[in-house]
């Protein structure tokens, strides 16, 4: 196949869909409320309803969602927040920017946070647990909820990669005291730029978050707490309101693609495992592969774009290395094996068959065995 298969395709070639997006944005231009316009409130209502929670506060990014969630809970200097060792750096940055110390737990073979590791890291300074639903697969929320309750800790879901995923029939975002989503263009529910959302069942938290996203003000004038501008643009809310109408179709296509990969690749690489009580949305389809870097280079030579998300563990980033706490031996092993292959909803069966054929060809030529 001579045409490159991109890891992600953000182009919109469907004329009908593109016109729907343009119409939604045109309405915003006509009423002129470009920030926190009526579409933002409608967006918040739809997100809360979808997640099965009472409140949603739209914000300008997933990173800001994480930071404001922690700030809302009063987490700051002298506190510790336990999170996973494997995530995009925004997770740890949000903790550090409050003045708290990120504490890094190990991960299970499914790449999500290990509950037993979390237990061992709890101290008198621990104030919250922040699990990340990595790749769109939900963590073991039964164990994490129990640990949080037993130790009187806040539970903050970093669900930035997992909009629409489920654990025992319950949606991502509905377990935490506060939960956060990223809605940038790469995500399952992606905006036309940066966007995010915070959900909660607490009216007190929701009201405080509304203030925090607007420089800590009430009624745009009276400042009660230092914060910054994290308001959601109305155009992004309008775009997302249109996109969410197709969210089930998007998720189902990604799940179908995952099943195609599962069937063809399970004898050659370690494929994701979805248990009966989980429903993954496959933000990425992440395999564990022997000779990972060689495979990645081989696929590149065959016009298949892949990614490693993320090649540097958060505690080993220069900003945190040697300056924080954590135990993450399994993560150190797995990060050398993970590889994300294209799984976006615009891929065809022909694309998937070609990708799998190239992966199988690589291993047959190398005579490599599964990990």
C-alpha positions, 0 to 999 in steps of 0.5 A: 500500500503506497498511501500512508496510513496516518496514526490519526486523521483529523480531516473532515471529508464528509460534506454533510458532516462538515456542513453541520459543524459549519452551521453550528459555528455560524449560529455562534457568530450570529449571536456573538457570545464567543465565550461562555455562550448558551452552547456552553451551558447546553454542552455541560448539560449533555456531558453530565447526562451522558456521564450519569452525574449531576454537574459538568463545568466546561473548561479550556483544556483537559490539563486545566480540568485536572489542575482546577479539580485539585485546586477545588479540593483544596489540595496544595503545598505539603500534600501528596497525590498518588497517581500512575507512573504511565501517563502524559505529563499533564497528569503529574504537572497538574498535581505539581502546579498546585504545590502538592507532590505527585507520588507515582504508583506502579501499573498492571499489565493492562497499563492501568494503575495498580491498586496494591501499589497505591495502598503501599504509597499512602502516608499521612500527607496523602490527600487524593488518588488520581487514577488515569483510565489509560488508552480508554480502558477504565481502572479497577474502580472497585478497589480504588474507590474502596481504598479512597473511602477507607483512607478518607481520600479524594478520588479524582478520575483522570478520564481524559482518554476515556470519554464513554468507557465503562466499568460494570455499566458505569461511565467514566467520570461517574466514580470520582469526587471530581472527574476530568476529560480532555476534548482536544482534537485527538480525543474520542470526543474531540473539539476543533481545538483545545477543550475540556470538562469537569464533572461531579455530583457535588453542587458545592464543587460545581459552584466553586469550579465555575468561579475558578475557571473565571479567575476565581471570581463571582459574577465576573467581578468579585475575586474570592480566590486566585485562579486563572482564565480557563473558560470554554470557548462557545465555538468549541462547545458548539462543535462538541454538541454536534460531534457528540451526536455521533459518539456512539458510532465513533466508539462502536467503530473503534471497538470494531477495529479493535476486534479485527486487530484482536483476531489477527494479531493475538498470536504475534503480539500481546493485544489489549484484554477487555474483561466482561465488566469493561467497555473500552473506547480504544483511545489508542489500540496499544500492543506490547511487542517484542523488538518494539523499536524494530517493528516501529521502524519496519511499519514506518518503511511500509507507510504505517504511522505508529506512536509510543504513548508515552516513551518516558514515564512521568517520574523519569521526566527531568522535571521529576526525576529524583525529586519525588516518590514512587515504586514502578518496576512493572511500568519500567518494563512495560514502557519498553514494549508498548506501541500504539497502532492506528485505530481511529474510526476513519480506517477501513477494513482494508487498512486494518488488514494491511497493518496486520499483514505487515506486523505478521510479516515482520515477526515471521521474517524475524522468527520472533516469538510472542513476548 
